Amino acid sequence: MAIIVILAPSALVHASGDKSPKHYGLIFGTAYGPDDRPLYGAKVTIHPVGKKHPQWELVSDHRGEFAQRVPPGPQDYLIQGRAEIVTIENGKPQGARKKMQAETKVHVEAEERQDIGLHFHE
C-alpha cells in the first residue's frame, strides 16, 4: 500500500513578508500585599523615569503577577501600584476598604528580563 503526500507549494515557501524578530526588554513583577502574599487586581503603571504620564497600565493576575515588554535599554523605569483590600473573616467583609500603594524603580540595560517585587503598604 502506498501513501501519497501532497504538499501545497505555499507550505514549502517561507513567507517573504516576515519581519525580523522584535527586540525588547521585559519587566516581570509580582505584587505583594502587607501580609507578603501575592495580591490580585492591583493596578500597576510603568513609565520611563523623567516622564510624568504612565506609558503602560496593567493589572496583576491571580498570582499577583504582571509583565510588560519595554524597548531595549538603557532606561530606568518607575513602577507604581494602587490597590484596595478588605479584610474577610468567615466569608464576610470586615471593616472599611484599605487603600494601599507601592513604588519601585528598575533599570533595563538591554534585551533582558528584570524581575521585581512590588510590596504594598498603607
GROMACS elastic network, one bead per residue, 0.5 to 0.9 nm:
[ bonds ]
;  ai    aj funct       b0    kb
    7    10     6  0.83003   500
    7    11     6  0.67569   500
    7    12     6  0.75259   500
    8    11     6  0.54373   500
    8    12     6  0.70689   500
    9    12     6  0.53388   500
    9    13     6  0.66249   500
   10    13     6  0.52928   500
   10    14     6  0.78599   500
   10    15     6  0.83247   500
   11    14     6  0.74719   500
   11    15     6  0.89532   500
   13    16     6  0.82726   500
   14    17     6  0.88075   500
   14    18     6  0.83974   500
   15    18     6  0.59377   500
   16    19     6  0.84309   500
   18    21     6  0.88295   500
   19    22     6  0.82754   500
   23    71     6  0.72637   500
   23    72     6  0.66113   500
   23   111     6  0.65647   500
   24    69     6  0.61259   500
   24    70     6  0.56255   500
   24    73     6  0.83440   500
   24   110     6  0.77001   500
   24   111     6  0.52795   500
   24   112     6  0.75005   500
   25    68     6  0.84907   500
   25    69     6  0.57389   500
   25    70     6  0.51103   500
   25    71     6  0.58387   500
   25    73     6  0.72071   500
   25   108     6  0.66664   500
   25   109     6  0.82189   500
   25   110     6  0.63193   500
   25   113     6  0.58388   500
   25   114     6  0.79194   500
   26    67     6  0.69838   500
   26    68     6  0.57993   500
   26    70     6  0.59012   500
   26    71     6  0.84649   500
   26    72     6  0.85091   500
   26   108     6  0.80711   500
   26   111     6  0.76212   500
   26   112     6  0.61641   500
   26   114     6  0.61646   500
   26   115     6  0.84022   500
   27    66     6  0.83030   500
   27    67     6  0.55996   500
   27    68     6  0.53433   500
   27    69     6  0.64251   500
   27    70     6  0.72816   500
   27   106     6  0.81891   500
   27   108     6  0.81232   500
   27   112     6  0.85535   500
   27   113     6  0.59165   500
   27   114     6  0.50195   500
   27   115     6  0.62037   500
   27   116     6  0.75260   500
   28    65     6  0.74037   500
   28    66     6  0.59769   500
   28    68     6  0.66220   500
   28    69     6  0.87069   500
   28   113     6  0.69852   500
   28   114     6  0.60700   500
   28   116     6  0.63367   500
   28   117     6  0.87268   500
   29    60     6  0.87123   500
   29    64     6  0.81360   500
   29    65     6  0.56249   500
   29    66     6  0.53609   500
   29    67     6  0.61950   500
   29    68     6  0.88911   500
   29   114     6  0.81473   500
   29   115     6  0.55426   500
   29   117     6  0.55232   500
   29   118     6  0.68335   500
   30    38     6  0.68504   500
   30    39     6  0.79666   500
   30    60     6  0.75258   500
   30    63     6  0.76866   500
   30    64     6  0.51499   500
   30    66     6  0.63179   500
   30    67     6  0.87719   500
   30   115     6  0.81895   500
   30   116     6  0.65754   500
   30   117     6  0.50339   500
   30   118     6  0.59942   500
   30   119     6  0.84078   500
   31    36     6  0.89437   500
   31    37     6  0.83256   500
   31    38     6  0.57304   500
   31    39     6  0.53512   500
   31    40     6  0.76785   500
   31    42     6  0.70620   500
   31    44     6  0.88517   500
   31    60     6  0.68293   500
   31    63     6  0.84938   500
   31    65     6  0.62914   500
   31    66     6  0.79452   500
   31    81     6  0.82959   500
   31   102     6  0.87995   500
   31   116     6  0.87836   500
   31   117     6  0.60699   500
   31   119     6  0.60255   500
   31   120     6  0.72742   500
   32    35     6  0.75863   500
   32    36     6  0.52313   500
   32    37     6  0.53018   500
   32    39     6  0.50550   500
   32    40     6  0.86737   500
   32    64     6  0.68285   500
   32   117     6  0.71193   500
   32   118     6  0.60087   500
   32   120     6  0.59973   500
   33    36     6  0.52528   500
   33    37     6  0.56098   500
   33    38     6  0.62816   500
   33    39     6  0.53861   500
   33    40     6  0.89786   500
   33    83     6  0.89463   500
   33    85     6  0.87703   500
   33   100     6  0.85839   500
   33   118     6  0.86802   500
   33   119     6  0.62226   500
   33   120     6  0.51232   500
   33   121     6  0.70361   500
   34    37     6  0.75196   500
   34   100     6  0.88575   500
   34   119     6  0.71716   500
   34   120     6  0.58321   500
   34   121     6  0.55642   500
   34   122     6  0.80265   500
   35    38     6  0.87499   500
   36    39     6  0.85503   500
   36   119     6  0.75292   500
   36   120     6  0.86707   500
   37    64     6  0.84012   500
   38    62     6  0.78348   500
   38    63     6  0.57822   500
   38    65     6  0.78169   500
   39    42     6  0.65144   500
   39    60     6  0.72212   500
   39    61     6  0.80335   500
   39    62     6  0.73451   500
   39    63     6  0.70555   500
   39    65     6  0.82482   500
   39    83     6  0.86204   500
   39   120     6  0.87189   500
   40    59     6  0.80198   500
   40    60     6  0.55185   500
   40    61     6  0.53937   500
   40    63     6  0.65528   500
   40    65     6  0.80568   500
   40    83     6  0.89431   500
   41    59     6  0.55351   500
   41    60     6  0.50648   500
   41    61     6  0.62239   500
   41    62     6  0.74541   500
   41    64     6  0.74669   500
   41    83     6  0.72268   500
   41    84     6  0.87894   500
   42    58     6  0.82438   500
   42    59     6  0.54353   500
   42    60     6  0.52365   500
   42    61     6  0.81869   500
   42    64     6  0.76855   500
   42    81     6  0.64977   500
   42    82     6  0.59033   500
   42    84     6  0.78262   500
   43    57     6  0.72342   500
   43    58     6  0.59162   500
   43    60     6  0.67357   500
   43    80     6  0.83056   500
   43    81     6  0.54607   500
   43    82     6  0.52567   500
   43    83     6  0.62779   500
   44    56     6  0.82234   500
   44    57     6  0.57591   500
   44    59     6  0.57867   500
   44    60     6  0.73169   500
   44    66     6  0.82235   500
   44    79     6  0.69041   500
   44    80     6  0.56737   500
   44    82     6  0.66466   500
   44    83     6  0.88839   500
   45    54     6  0.58061   500
   45    55     6  0.73835   500
   45    56     6  0.56427   500
   45    58     6  0.62168   500
   45    59     6  0.86695   500
   45    78     6  0.81302   500
   45    79     6  0.57890   500
   45    80     6  0.53270   500
   45    81     6  0.63489   500
   45    82     6  0.88098   500
   46    54     6  0.56268   500
   46    55     6  0.59116   500
   46    56     6  0.52201   500
   46    57     6  0.65679   500
   46    58     6  0.82556   500
   46    68     6  0.85089   500
   46    77     6  0.65935   500
   46    78     6  0.57585   500
   46    80     6  0.65734   500
   46    81     6  0.89392   500
   47    50     6  0.84547   500
   47    51     6  0.67404   500
   47    52     6  0.76887   500
   47    53     6  0.69294   500
   47    56     6  0.66163   500
   47    76     6  0.86773   500
   47    77     6  0.55280   500
   47    78     6  0.55634   500
   47    79     6  0.68507   500
   47    80     6  0.88235   500
   48    51     6  0.58432   500
   48    52     6  0.84497   500
   48    53     6  0.89608   500
   48    54     6  0.79974   500
   48    55     6  0.74677   500
   48    75     6  0.70156   500
   48    76     6  0.59071   500
   48    78     6  0.61237   500
   48    79     6  0.88907   500
   49    52     6  0.80599   500
   49    75     6  0.79495   500
   49    76     6  0.56386   500
   49    77     6  0.51464   500
   49    78     6  0.57140   500
   49   105     6  0.83913   500
   50    76     6  0.89579   500
   50    77     6  0.88563   500
   50    78     6  0.89990   500
   51    54     6  0.77178   500
   51    55     6  0.87642   500
   54    57     6  0.69236   500
   56    68     6  0.78680   500
   58    66     6  0.69276   500
   58    67     6  0.80770   500
   58    68     6  0.82098   500
   59    64     6  0.86852   500
   59    65     6  0.83788   500
   59    66     6  0.67381   500
   60    63     6  0.75068   500
   60    65     6  0.50234   500
   60    66     6  0.50169   500
   60    67     6  0.86529   500
   61    64     6  0.50303   500
   61    65     6  0.53791   500
   61    66     6  0.66392   500
   62    65     6  0.73394   500
   63    66     6  0.88781   500
   69    72     6  0.89252   500
   70    73     6  0.82601   500
   70   108     6  0.85121   500
   71    74     6  0.88164   500
   71    75     6  0.84920   500
   71   108     6  0.87844   500
   71   110     6  0.83229   500
   71   111     6  0.80942   500
   72    75     6  0.78183   500
   72   108     6  0.69835   500
   72   109     6  0.69476   500
   72   111     6  0.50579   500
   72   112     6  0.76990   500
   73    76     6  0.80779   500
   73   107     6  0.79994   500
   73   108     6  0.51531   500
   73   111     6  0.71268   500
   73   112     6  0.88289   500
   74   107     6  0.72469   500
   74   108     6  0.55757   500
   74   110     6  0.58795   500
   75   106     6  0.85515   500
   75   107     6  0.58485   500
   75   108     6  0.54406   500
   75   109     6  0.64535   500
   75   110     6  0.85141   500
   76   105     6  0.69670   500
   76   106     6  0.57423   500
   76   108     6  0.62724   500
   76   109     6  0.84576   500
   77   104     6  0.85391   500
   77   105     6  0.56283   500
   77   106     6  0.53416   500
   77   107     6  0.62668   500
   77   108     6  0.78091   500
   78   103     6  0.72676   500
   78   104     6  0.60455   500
   78   106     6  0.66201   500
   79   102     6  0.81929   500
   79   103     6  0.56381   500
   79   104     6  0.53445   500
   79   105     6  0.59224   500
   79   106     6  0.76490   500
   79   118     6  0.81232   500
   80   101     6  0.74499   500
   80   102     6  0.56750   500
   80   104     6  0.66100   500
   80   105     6  0.86459   500
   80   118     6  0.81395   500
   81   100     6  0.82088   500
   81   101     6  0.54085   500
   81   103     6  0.62670   500
   81   118     6  0.75694   500
   81   119     6  0.89131   500
   81   120     6  0.76626   500
   82    99     6  0.74066   500
   82   100     6  0.58426   500
   82   102     6  0.66545   500
   82   120     6  0.79761   500
   83    98     6  0.82174   500
   83    99     6  0.59060   500
   83   100     6  0.52595   500
   83   101     6  0.63248   500
   83   102     6  0.88035   500
   83   120     6  0.79427   500
   84    97     6  0.60460   500
   84    98     6  0.53325   500
   84   100     6  0.60198   500
   84   101     6  0.87374   500
   85    96     6  0.86590   500
   85    97     6  0.54932   500
   85    98     6  0.52577   500
   85    99     6  0.67405   500
   85   100     6  0.78510   500
   86    93     6  0.62068   500
   86    94     6  0.67573   500
   86    95     6  0.70623   500
   86    96     6  0.65691   500
   86    98     6  0.63569   500
   87    92     6  0.83707   500
   87    93     6  0.57890   500
   87    94     6  0.52782   500
   87    95     6  0.69018   500
   87    96     6  0.82441   500
   87    97     6  0.79056   500
   87    98     6  0.86639   500
   88    91     6  0.58615   500
   88    92     6  0.52707   500
   88    94     6  0.55572   500
   88    95     6  0.87309   500
   89    92     6  0.54500   500
   89    93     6  0.65078   500
   89    94     6  0.66305   500
   90    93     6  0.84621   500
   93    96     6  0.83301   500
   94    97     6  0.87971   500
   95    98     6  0.88172   500
   98   122     6  0.71739   500
   99   121     6  0.85063   500
   99   122     6  0.62869   500
  100   120     6  0.59034   500
  100   121     6  0.52629   500
  101   119     6  0.82506   500
  101   120     6  0.52714   500
  101   121     6  0.58717   500
  101   122     6  0.65409   500
  102   118     6  0.62096   500
  102   119     6  0.58538   500
  102   121     6  0.66041   500
  102   122     6  0.88491   500
  103   118     6  0.67478   500
  103   119     6  0.77941   500
  103   120     6  0.81315   500
  104   116     6  0.84092   500
  104   117     6  0.83649   500
  104   118     6  0.68052   500
  104   119     6  0.87368   500
  105   116     6  0.89390   500
  106   114     6  0.74677   500
  106   115     6  0.88499   500
  106   116     6  0.77226   500
  107   114     6  0.78552   500
  108   111     6  0.77635   500
  108   112     6  0.69658   500
  108   113     6  0.78374   500
  108   114     6  0.69400   500
  109   112     6  0.72901   500
  110   113     6  0.89207   500
